Amino acid sequence: MNPIAQELNACIKANNPHVFEMLSDMGKALFFPKGILSQSAEAKEKAYRINATIGIAKEKNKVLSLSSVTKYISGIDPDNYLPYAPSFGIPELRKQWQASLYTKNPSLQGKAVSLPVVTSGITHGVSILSDMWVDDNDVIVMPDMMWGNYNMTFCIRNSARIVHYKAYDDQLTCFNVDSFDQVIRQQAKENKKIITVLNFPHNPSGYSLSKDEAKRVADILIDVAQNGTNVVAACDDAYFGLFFEEETSKESIFTRLSGADPRLLAMKLDGATKEDYVWGLRVGFVTYGVYGDNAQVLEALEKKTAGCIRGNISNDSHLSQTLVLKSMADENYDALKKEKFELLKSRAMKMKAVLKNPKYKTAFDIYPFNSGYFMCIRLKDVNAEQLRVHLLDTYGVGLIAIGDKNIRVAFSCLEETDVELLFDTVLDGINDLRQG
């Protein structure tokens, strides 16, 4: 094993051996190389006469560029977006995002978390979770309704086993904490380490935990850790902040889990992708929370994460990071975000109002939703894929089929004026299929 990886591992072992135990084989082997990168960093600081270290082209002490590119980007100097960004991410952006975590999650105050490492979107963050913390045949506890790409990342790429709990009770009234509790505790009995991904607001159902539910879920994981099982709890907060109802918990469950027990590693996966409506810029973040004042462990995990990025995509887009950083510094940033939040909330509330009409009850049930981009319906007596294709071919309406019985609706891209028309068309399609 590389001596730098050995040094990082020794640091983690000395300060929290349980975190070291939770790392995958790849996670233990990862490190951030010194080599060319560290030599270039030293040269940047000290080579005041000539610096011939970094692998970019320069002209008259400025980054060499093509006007066919730069003419489309105004207000930003090419030196602030054309050179490579650090594998960790732009330092100023990392600090700004960390500060925003404490602002958005007041209960996090007083807890030490890592400086976020920048990823190429949250999907890349999920991939880092898989590489660093998942070994062959490791168990990942997930709801029976989940984002399909988790299977690709955890099972296909890293050969994990996903064990499901029921996301909702049979009446579709609330999150099924009892099923979560049962499955988590059963897997804890059978495995030395368990991993779970807590995705709220939830994709595909658009549900976020109430404050009481969030406390129960956190207490279950903390109790399991306290009873001797190592727990990796990853909070997929892709749609964070889009909470539309008063009783919904407005903070990430990461806040409750971070630093709660030596055997519990909390990991926050979030980003500007949905929070700031910049999907194609691909700017996400990975942040860690561990037990105690473990600055050395957090720094070691940052380095391993940056090493994981260095060995995969090298670094995230410099231009994207610069745009997000400038946006966060804009004096109208908060007001602009609130404006878009209210737009999405209004669409969700319109959908709730329309779905109160009893005419839909014979055709489908509604999964609880209170946040995010999506909501789901459960069909009573027709096949979801058949309905999806029929609606598309006959009515020109596009929806997502999930399994045999569920249909996902993205109200994030649906105008309020189209909501009632959409569900009336769904009802028409269901009646068509019923009649054969």
One Martini backbone bead per residue (centre of mass of N, CA, C, O) as a GRO file, in nm:
protein
  436
    1MET     BB    1   0.099   0.034   0.019
    2ASN     BB    2   0.087   0.349   0.020
    3PRO     BB    3   0.233   0.565   0.238
    4ILE     BB    4   0.003   0.777   0.242
    5ALA     BB    5  -0.222   0.579   0.312
    6GLN     BB    6  -0.094   0.480   0.574
    7GLU     BB    7  -0.101   0.754   0.714
    8LEU     BB    8  -0.406   0.798   0.705
    9ASN     BB    9  -0.484   0.536   0.851
   10ALA     BB   10  -0.335   0.594   1.116
   11CYS     BB   11  -0.497   0.845   1.185
   12ILE     BB   12  -0.775   0.711   1.197
   13LYS     BB   13  -0.715   0.486   1.401
   14ALA     BB   14  -0.620   0.674   1.639
   15ASN     BB   15  -0.913   0.838   1.648
   16ASN     BB   16  -1.107   0.612   1.469
   17PRO     BB   17  -1.135   0.280   1.414
   18HIS     BB   18  -1.425   0.254   1.294
   19VAL     BB   19  -1.382   0.415   1.038
   20PHE     BB   20  -1.170   0.227   0.922
   21GLU     BB   21  -1.355  -0.028   0.912
   22MET     BB   22  -1.563   0.105   0.701
   23LEU     BB   23  -1.376   0.100   0.492
   24SER     BB   24  -1.290   0.009   0.210
   25ASP     BB   25  -1.045  -0.117   0.032
   26MET     BB   26  -1.025   0.137  -0.137
   27GLY     BB   27  -1.039   0.343   0.093
   28LYS     BB   28  -0.769   0.249   0.224
   29ALA     BB   29  -0.593   0.302  -0.051
   30LEU     BB   30  -0.647   0.587  -0.054
   31PHE     BB   31  -0.505   0.897  -0.194
   32PHE     BB   32  -0.321   1.197  -0.211
   33PRO     BB   33  -0.105   1.299  -0.424
   34LYS     BB   34   0.187   1.453  -0.469
   35GLY     BB   35   0.396   1.502  -0.674
   36ILE     BB   36   0.302   1.715  -0.914
   37LEU     BB   37   0.098   1.872  -0.742
   38SER     BB   38   0.289   1.960  -0.511
   39GLN     BB   39   0.506   2.089  -0.690
   40SER     BB   40   0.316   2.300  -0.817
   41ALA     BB   41   0.235   2.436  -0.552
   42GLU     BB   42   0.520   2.526  -0.474
   43ALA     BB   43   0.574   2.689  -0.732
   44LYS     BB   44   0.341   2.891  -0.704
   45GLU     BB   45   0.473   3.014  -0.440
   46LYS     BB   46   0.811   3.034  -0.535
   47ALA     BB   47   0.811   3.078  -0.858
   48TYR     BB   48   0.891   3.400  -0.957
   49ARG     BB   49   1.028   3.356  -1.242
   50ILE     BB   50   0.980   3.033  -1.315
   51ASN     BB   51   0.696   2.821  -1.432
   52ALA     BB   52   0.729   2.458  -1.537
   53THR     BB   53   0.475   2.253  -1.422
   54ILE     BB   54   0.205   2.303  -1.551
   55GLY     BB   55  -0.055   2.148  -1.772
   56ILE     BB   56  -0.062   2.434  -1.926
   57ALA     BB   57  -0.131   2.710  -2.128
   58LYS     BB   58   0.062   3.012  -2.195
   59GLU     BB   59   0.026   3.386  -2.233
   60LYS     BB   60   0.156   3.642  -2.090
   61ASN     BB   61   0.067   3.519  -1.798
   62LYS     BB   62  -0.175   3.377  -1.942
   63VAL     BB   63  -0.417   3.201  -2.037
   64LEU     BB   64  -0.468   3.013  -2.297
   65SER     BB   65  -0.698   3.112  -2.565
   66LEU     BB   66  -1.020   3.109  -2.720
   67SER     BB   67  -1.248   3.327  -2.854
   68SER     BB   68  -1.466   3.103  -2.923
   69VAL     BB   69  -1.510   3.085  -2.607
   70THR     BB   70  -1.478   3.363  -2.441
   71LYS     BB   71  -1.716   3.529  -2.583
   72TYR     BB   72  -1.944   3.368  -2.400
   73ILE     BB   73  -1.780   3.490  -2.141
   74SER     BB   74  -1.878   3.722  -1.911
   75GLY     BB   75  -1.714   3.857  -1.617
   76ILE     BB   76  -1.478   3.637  -1.661
   77ASP     BB   77  -1.177   3.535  -1.620
   78PRO     BB   78  -1.004   3.285  -1.771
   79ASP     BB   79  -0.832   3.220  -1.506
   80ASN     BB   80  -1.132   3.138  -1.361
   81TYR     BB   81  -1.194   2.864  -1.582
   82LEU     BB   82  -0.960   2.711  -1.758
   83PRO     BB   83  -0.819   2.595  -1.548
   84TYR     BB   84  -0.759   2.382  -1.325
   85ALA     BB   85  -0.901   2.237  -1.065
   86PRO     BB   86  -0.905   2.119  -0.777
   87SER     BB   87  -0.990   1.811  -0.650
   88PHE     BB   88  -1.138   1.946  -0.400
   89GLY     BB   89  -1.173   2.233  -0.497
   90ILE     BB   90  -1.257   2.539  -0.450
   91PRO     BB   91  -1.189   2.689  -0.161
   92GLU     BB   92  -1.413   2.909  -0.150
   93LEU     BB   93  -1.650   2.716  -0.204
   94ARG     BB   94  -1.613   2.526   0.033
   95LYS     BB   95  -1.651   2.744   0.252
   96GLN     BB   96  -1.929   2.846   0.162
   97TRP     BB   97  -2.082   2.576   0.186
   98GLN     BB   98  -2.026   2.525   0.481
   99ALA     BB   99  -2.164   2.780   0.585
  100SER     BB  100  -2.446   2.702   0.465
  101LEU     BB  101  -2.497   2.454   0.643
  102TYR     BB  102  -2.530   2.618   0.910
  103THR     BB  103  -2.764   2.796   0.811
  104LYS     BB  104  -2.964   2.554   0.714
  105ASN     BB  105  -2.848   2.401   0.999
  106PRO     BB  106  -2.864   2.505   1.313
  107SER     BB  107  -2.799   2.224   1.470
  108LEU     BB  108  -2.488   2.223   1.371
  109GLN     BB  109  -2.399   2.386   1.580
  110GLY     BB  110  -2.088   2.279   1.729
  111LYS     BB  111  -2.018   2.103   1.483
  112ALA     BB  112  -1.784   1.906   1.322
  113VAL     BB  113  -1.701   1.936   0.980
  114SER     BB  114  -1.612   1.901   0.686
  115LEU     BB  115  -1.477   2.004   0.409
  116PRO     BB  116  -1.607   2.025   0.126
  117VAL     BB  117  -1.616   1.819  -0.158
  118VAL     BB  118  -1.602   1.839  -0.496
  119THR     BB  119  -1.842   1.738  -0.734
  120SER     BB  120  -2.002   1.584  -1.023
  121GLY     BB  121  -2.234   1.584  -0.864
  122ILE     BB  122  -2.430   1.359  -0.682
  123THR     BB  123  -2.369   1.102  -0.833
  124HIS     BB  124  -2.067   1.117  -0.772
  125GLY     BB  125  -2.105   1.100  -0.465
  126VAL     BB  126  -2.226   0.814  -0.469
  127SER     BB  127  -1.976   0.684  -0.595
  128ILE     BB  128  -1.787   0.752  -0.360
  129LEU     BB  129  -1.935   0.597  -0.150
  130SER     BB  130  -1.895   0.323  -0.290
  131ASP     BB  131  -1.580   0.320  -0.307
  132MET     BB  132  -1.512   0.394   0.010
  133TRP     BB  133  -1.762   0.195   0.167
  134VAL     BB  134  -1.787  -0.049  -0.054
  135ASP     BB  135  -1.813  -0.390  -0.060
  136ASP     BB  136  -1.844  -0.690  -0.129
  137ASN     BB  137  -2.161  -0.774   0.002
  138ASP     BB  138  -2.265  -0.535   0.110
  139VAL     BB  139  -2.506  -0.367   0.303
  140ILE     BB  140  -2.799  -0.190   0.175
  141VAL     BB  141  -3.040   0.019   0.309
  142MET     BB  142  -3.358   0.040   0.137
  143PRO     BB  143  -3.615   0.137  -0.022
  144ASP     BB  144  -3.860   0.014  -0.243
  145MET     BB  145  -3.840   0.315  -0.314
  146MET     BB  146  -3.608   0.420  -0.573
  147TRP     BB  147  -3.343   0.524  -0.723
  148GLY     BB  148  -3.215   0.347  -0.989
  149ASN     BB  149  -2.899   0.428  -0.973
  150TYR     BB  150  -2.817   0.275  -0.718
  151ASN     BB  151  -2.788  -0.002  -0.847
  152MET     BB  152  -2.560   0.070  -1.040
  153THR     BB  153  -2.356   0.170  -0.825
  154PHE     BB  154  -2.362  -0.059  -0.600
  155CYS     BB  155  -2.402  -0.336  -0.764
  156ILE     BB  156  -2.255  -0.318  -1.040
  157ARG     BB  157  -1.985  -0.169  -0.946
  158ASN     BB  158  -1.972  -0.298  -0.611
  159SER     BB  159  -2.137  -0.560  -0.517
  160ALA     BB  160  -2.386  -0.512  -0.362
  161ARG     BB  161  -2.655  -0.536  -0.114
  162ILE     BB  162  -2.996  -0.485  -0.133
  163VAL     BB  163  -3.214  -0.394   0.137
  164HIS     BB  164  -3.555  -0.379   0.198
  165TYR     BB  165  -3.800  -0.143   0.282
  166LYS     BB  166  -4.094  -0.001   0.362
  167ALA     BB  167  -4.175   0.320   0.293
  168TYR     BB  168  -4.488   0.253   0.334
  169ASP     BB  169  -4.780   0.218   0.427
  170ASP     BB  170  -5.070   0.075   0.312
  171GLN     BB  171  -5.225   0.372   0.327
  172LEU     BB  172  -5.035   0.611   0.254
  173THR     BB  173  -4.958   0.822   0.517
  174CYS     BB  174  -4.649   0.725   0.583
  175PHE     BB  175  -4.360   0.664   0.695
  176ASN     BB  176  -4.193   0.344   0.759
  177VAL     BB  177  -4.036   0.314   1.047
  178ASP     BB  178  -4.083   0.019   1.132
  179SER     BB  179  -3.947  -0.112   0.888
  180PHE     BB  180  -3.677   0.022   0.919
  181ASP     BB  181  -3.616  -0.088   1.200
  182GLN     BB  182  -3.630  -0.391   1.139
  183VAL     BB  183  -3.413  -0.406   0.912
  184ILE     BB  184  -3.176  -0.275   1.053
  185ARG     BB  185  -3.162  -0.475   1.296
  186GLN     BB  186  -3.128  -0.733   1.134
  187GLN     BB  187  -2.864  -0.648   0.985
  188ALA     BB  188  -2.701  -0.594   1.247
  189LYS     BB  189  -2.697  -0.898   1.334
  190GLU     BB  190  -2.550  -0.999   1.045
  191ASN     BB  191  -2.356  -0.735   1.061
  192LYS     BB  192  -2.083  -0.519   1.114
  193LYS     BB  193  -2.194  -0.359   0.855
  194ILE     BB  194  -2.393  -0.076   0.764
  195ILE     BB  195  -2.587   0.075   0.497
  196THR     BB  196  -2.743   0.400   0.439
  197VAL     BB  197  -2.994   0.583   0.248
  198LEU     BB  198  -3.108   0.924   0.295
  199ASN     BB  199  -3.384   1.040   0.088
  200PHE     BB  200  -3.439   1.390   0.151
  201PRO     BB  201  -3.613   1.435  -0.066
  202HIS     BB  202  -3.789   1.197  -0.237
  203ASN     BB  203  -3.686   0.961  -0.487
  204PRO     BB  204  -4.009   0.964  -0.625
  205SER     BB  205  -4.235   1.083  -0.395
  206GLY     BB  206  -4.183   1.364  -0.230
  207TYR     BB  207  -4.069   1.294   0.065
  208SER     BB  208  -4.058   1.417   0.405
  209LEU     BB  209  -3.978   1.427   0.715
  210SER     BB  210  -4.068   1.463   1.008
  211LYS     BB  211  -3.952   1.545   1.306
  212ASP     BB  212  -4.027   1.275   1.441
  213GLU     BB  213  -3.916   1.087   1.221
  214ALA     BB  214  -3.624   1.187   1.225
  215LYS     BB  215  -3.570   1.108   1.518
  216ARG     BB  216  -3.626   0.806   1.492
  217VAL     BB  217  -3.419   0.737   1.275
  218ALA     BB  218  -3.173   0.838   1.429
  219ASP     BB  219  -3.209   0.666   1.688
  220ILE     BB  220  -3.176   0.393   1.551
  221LEU     BB  221  -2.884   0.432   1.443
  222ILE     BB  222  -2.754   0.502   1.714
  223ASP     BB  223  -2.832   0.240   1.863
  224VAL     BB  224  -2.688   0.044   1.676
  225ALA     BB  225  -2.407   0.163   1.726
  226GLN     BB  226  -2.408   0.131   2.042
  227ASN     BB  227  -2.445  -0.202   1.985
  228GLY     BB  228  -2.182  -0.261   1.759
  229THR     BB  229  -2.251  -0.127   1.479
  230ASN     BB  230  -2.152  -0.025   1.184
  231VAL     BB  231  -2.242   0.307   1.044
  232VAL     BB  232  -2.346   0.418   0.721
  233ALA     BB  233  -2.479   0.752   0.673
  234ALA     BB  234  -2.640   0.867   0.386
  235CYS     BB  235  -2.726   1.195   0.268
  236ASP     BB  236  -2.954   1.255   0.013
  237ASP     BB  237  -2.975   1.615  -0.064
  238ALA     BB  238  -3.068   1.708  -0.356
  239TYR     BB  239  -3.362   1.862  -0.247
  240PHE     BB  240  -3.283   2.069  -0.061
  241GLY     BB  241  -3.534   2.303   0.077
  242LEU     BB  242  -3.803   2.162  -0.060
  243PHE     BB  243  -4.022   2.258   0.178
  244PHE     BB  244  -4.396   2.281   0.203
  245GLU     BB  245  -4.437   2.199   0.513
  246GLU     BB  246  -4.447   2.259   0.847
  247GLU     BB  247  -4.391   1.954   0.970
  248THR     BB  248  -4.141   1.952   0.822
  249SER     BB  249  -3.824   1.889   0.809
  250LYS     BB  250  -3.562   2.149   0.754
  251GLU     BB  251  -3.342   1.937   0.813
  252SER     BB  252  -3.090   1.744   0.802
  253ILE     BB  253  -3.015   1.430   0.928
  254PHE     BB  254  -2.714   1.490   0.957
  255THR     BB  255  -2.740   1.661   1.214
  256ARG     BB  256  -2.816   1.413   1.404
  257LEU     BB  257  -2.562   1.216   1.319
  258SER     BB  258  -2.339   1.400   1.368
  259GLY     BB  259  -2.137   1.286   1.624
  260ALA     BB  260  -2.307   1.051   1.787
  261ASP     BB  261  -2.090   0.810   1.717
  262PRO     BB  262  -1.813   0.615   1.663
  263ARG     BB  263  -1.997   0.406   1.467
  264LEU     BB  264  -2.085   0.679   1.311
  265LEU     BB  265  -2.114   0.771   0.972
  266ALA     BB  266  -2.156   1.083   0.825
  267MET     BB  267  -2.306   1.171   0.499
  268LYS     BB  268  -2.311   1.445   0.266
  269LEU     BB  269  -2.524   1.483  -0.025
  270ASP     BB  270  -2.487   1.768  -0.233
  271GLY     BB  271  -2.605   2.075  -0.415
  272ALA     BB  272  -2.668   2.298  -0.681
  273THR     BB  273  -2.836   2.150  -0.885
  274LYS     BB  274  -3.126   2.201  -0.727
  275GLU     BB  275  -3.096   2.437  -0.525
  276ASP     BB  276  -2.986   2.631  -0.793
  277TYR     BB  277  -3.071   2.541  -1.082
  278VAL     BB  278  -2.784   2.367  -1.207
  279TRP     BB  279  -2.772   2.083  -1.347
  280GLY     BB  280  -2.534   2.109  -1.579
  281LEU     BB  281  -2.288   2.195  -1.386
  282ARG     BB  282  -2.204   1.981  -1.175
  283VAL     BB  283  -2.241   2.063  -0.842
  284GLY     BB  284  -2.107   1.901  -0.568
  285PHE     BB  285  -2.104   1.738  -0.229
  286VAL     BB  286  -1.881   1.621   0.035
  287THR     BB  287  -1.969   1.544   0.380
  288TYR     BB  288  -1.840   1.499   0.712
  289GLY     BB  289  -1.936   1.310   1.018
  290VAL     BB  290  -1.785   1.273   1.341
  291TYR     BB  291  -1.672   1.176   1.630
  292GLY     BB  292  -1.584   1.437   1.774
  293ASP     BB  293  -1.271   1.622   1.757
  294ASN     BB  294  -1.186   1.512   1.428
  295ALA     BB  295  -0.987   1.673   1.229
  296GLN     BB  296  -0.798   1.447   1.121
  297VAL     BB  297  -1.012   1.262   1.001
  298LEU     BB  298  -1.144   1.466   0.811
  299GLU     BB  299  -0.887   1.526   0.647
  300ALA     BB  300  -0.839   1.235   0.553
  301LEU     BB  301  -1.111   1.208   0.401
  302GLU     BB  302  -1.062   1.435   0.203
  303LYS     BB  303  -0.811   1.306   0.070
  304LYS     BB  304  -0.947   1.046  -0.024
  305THR     BB  305  -1.162   1.184  -0.194
  306ALA     BB  306  -0.965   1.334  -0.382
  307GLY     BB  307  -0.834   1.072  -0.482
  308CYS     BB  308  -1.088   0.958  -0.612
  309ILE     BB  309  -1.112   1.193  -0.813
  310ARG     BB  310  -0.829   1.189  -0.942
  311GLY     BB  311  -0.879   0.874  -1.044
  312ASN     BB  312  -1.124   0.972  -1.237
  313ILE     BB  313  -1.178   1.313  -1.316
  314SER     BB  314  -0.970   1.492  -1.131
  315ASN     BB  315  -1.203   1.732  -1.182
  316ASP     BB  316  -1.403   1.985  -1.165
  317SER     BB  317  -1.552   2.238  -1.301
  318HIS     BB  318  -1.440   2.557  -1.296
  319LEU     BB  319  -1.676   2.717  -1.412
  320SER     BB  320  -1.901   2.605  -1.235
  321GLN     BB  321  -1.779   2.693  -0.964
  322THR     BB  322  -1.765   2.994  -1.024
  323LEU     BB  323  -2.068   3.040  -1.071
  324VAL     BB  324  -2.165   2.949  -0.791
  325LEU     BB  325  -1.998   3.145  -0.625
  326LYS     BB  326  -2.114   3.406  -0.750
  327SER     BB  327  -2.407   3.351  -0.680
  328MET     BB  328  -2.370   3.337  -0.364
  329ALA     BB  329  -2.259   3.650  -0.369
  330ASP     BB  330  -2.516   3.758  -0.442
  331GLU     BB  331  -2.747   3.988  -0.321
  332ASN     BB  332  -3.004   3.809  -0.461
  333TYR     BB  333  -2.993   3.507  -0.392
  334ASP     BB  334  -3.217   3.456  -0.176
  335ALA     BB  335  -3.454   3.585  -0.334
  336LEU     BB  336  -3.439   3.404  -0.584
  337LYS     BB  337  -3.483   3.134  -0.440
  338LYS     BB  338  -3.758   3.201  -0.315
  339GLU     BB  339  -3.911   3.241  -0.580
  340LYS     BB  340  -3.872   2.942  -0.680
  341PHE     BB  341  -3.992   2.803  -0.438
  342GLU     BB  342  -4.281   2.921  -0.464
  343LEU     BB  343  -4.338   2.794  -0.736
  344LEU     BB  344  -4.314   2.495  -0.649
  345LYS     BB  345  -4.514   2.504  -0.419
  346SER     BB  346  -4.762   2.586  -0.587
  347ARG     BB  347  -4.768   2.325  -0.753
  348ALA     BB  348  -4.804   2.128  -0.518
  349MET     BB  349  -5.071   2.254  -0.409
  350LYS     BB  350  -5.233   2.215  -0.664
  351MET     BB  351  -5.215   1.909  -0.667
  352LYS     BB  352  -5.358   1.861  -0.399
  353ALA     BB  353  -5.625   1.995  -0.475
  354VAL     BB  354  -5.700   1.819  -0.719
  355LEU     BB  355  -5.671   1.529  -0.560
  356LYS     BB  356  -5.941   1.566  -0.384
  357ASN     BB  357  -6.094   1.446  -0.596
  358PRO     BB  358  -6.300   1.159  -0.595
  359LYS     BB  359  -6.265   1.053  -0.899
  360TYR     BB  360  -5.971   0.909  -0.838
  361LYS     BB  361  -6.012   0.672  -0.623
  362THR     BB  362  -6.074   0.427  -0.828
  363ALA     BB  363  -5.772   0.441  -0.973
  364PHE     BB  364  -5.595   0.584  -0.732
  365ASP     BB  365  -5.327   0.636  -0.523
  366ILE     BB  366  -5.151   0.853  -0.285
  367TYR     BB  367  -4.860   0.953  -0.216
  368PRO     BB  368  -4.687   1.111  -0.002
  369PHE     BB  369  -4.635   1.477  -0.030
  370ASN     BB  370  -4.389   1.778   0.054
  371SER     BB  371  -4.153   1.774  -0.174
  372GLY     BB  372  -3.962   1.872  -0.424
  373TYR     BB  373  -4.047   1.730  -0.762
  374PHE     BB  374  -4.238   1.486  -0.667
  375MET     BB  375  -4.492   1.231  -0.743
  376CYS     BB  376  -4.711   0.950  -0.653
  377ILE     BB  377  -4.891   0.673  -0.791
  378ARG     BB  378  -5.128   0.402  -0.721
  379LEU     BB  379  -5.246   0.154  -0.891
  380LYS     BB  380  -5.522  -0.065  -0.889
  381ASP     BB  381  -5.579  -0.222  -1.215
  382VAL     BB  382  -5.315  -0.132  -1.371
  383ASN     BB  383  -5.045  -0.105  -1.571
  384ALA     BB  384  -4.789   0.116  -1.578
  385GLU     BB  385  -4.659   0.067  -1.858
  386GLN     BB  386  -4.918   0.060  -2.021
  387LEU     BB  387  -5.006   0.343  -1.943
  388ARG     BB  388  -4.766   0.503  -2.042
  389VAL     BB  389  -4.788   0.424  -2.341
  390HIS     BB  390  -5.082   0.511  -2.384
  391LEU     BB  391  -5.046   0.812  -2.313
  392LEU     BB  392  -4.833   0.868  -2.529
  393ASP     BB  393  -4.983   0.757  -2.792
  394THR     BB  394  -5.281   0.895  -2.741
  395TYR     BB  395  -5.210   1.190  -2.562
  396GLY     BB  396  -4.915   1.306  -2.522
  397VAL     BB  397  -4.818   1.176  -2.236
  398GLY     BB  398  -4.552   1.206  -1.992
  399LEU     BB  399  -4.435   0.938  -1.785
  400ILE     BB  400  -4.334   0.739  -1.498
  401ALA     BB  401  -4.258   0.407  -1.459
  402ILE     BB  402  -4.282   0.202  -1.147
  403GLY     BB  403  -4.322  -0.077  -1.203
  404ASP     BB  404  -4.656  -0.198  -1.189
  405LYS     BB  405  -4.805   0.061  -1.000
  406ASN     BB  406  -4.620   0.315  -1.061
  407ILE     BB  407  -4.639   0.681  -1.089
  408ARG     BB  408  -4.447   0.955  -1.204
  409VAL     BB  409  -4.455   1.308  -1.113
  410ALA     BB  410  -4.327   1.618  -1.242
  411PHE     BB  411  -4.401   1.927  -1.102
  412SER     BB  412  -4.147   2.100  -1.178
  413CYS     BB  413  -4.255   2.091  -1.509
  414LEU     BB  414  -4.552   2.194  -1.421
  415GLU     BB  415  -4.813   2.363  -1.491
  416GLU     BB  416  -5.090   2.455  -1.323
  417THR     BB  417  -5.287   2.443  -1.578
  418ASP     BB  418  -5.209   2.113  -1.617
  419VAL     BB  419  -5.297   1.936  -1.378
  420GLU     BB  420  -5.594   1.851  -1.429
  421LEU     BB  421  -5.549   1.748  -1.714
  422LEU     BB  422  -5.355   1.524  -1.644
  423PHE     BB  423  -5.545   1.353  -1.447
  424ASP     BB  424  -5.773   1.319  -1.649
  425THR     BB  425  -5.600   1.161  -1.852
  426VAL     BB  426  -5.523   0.932  -1.669
  427LEU     BB  427  -5.814   0.841  -1.625
  428ASP     BB  428  -5.873   0.782  -1.919
  429GLY     BB  429  -5.650   0.568  -1.955
  430ILE     BB  430  -5.756   0.370  -1.746
  431ASN     BB  431  -6.037   0.327  -1.877
  432ASP     BB  432  -5.934   0.215  -2.139
  433LEU     BB  433  -5.794  -0.039  -2.016
  434ARG     BB  434  -6.046  -0.155  -1.878
  435GLN     BB  435  -6.200  -0.187  -2.170
  436GLY     BB  436  -5.969  -0.291  -2.382
   0.00000   0.00000   0.00000
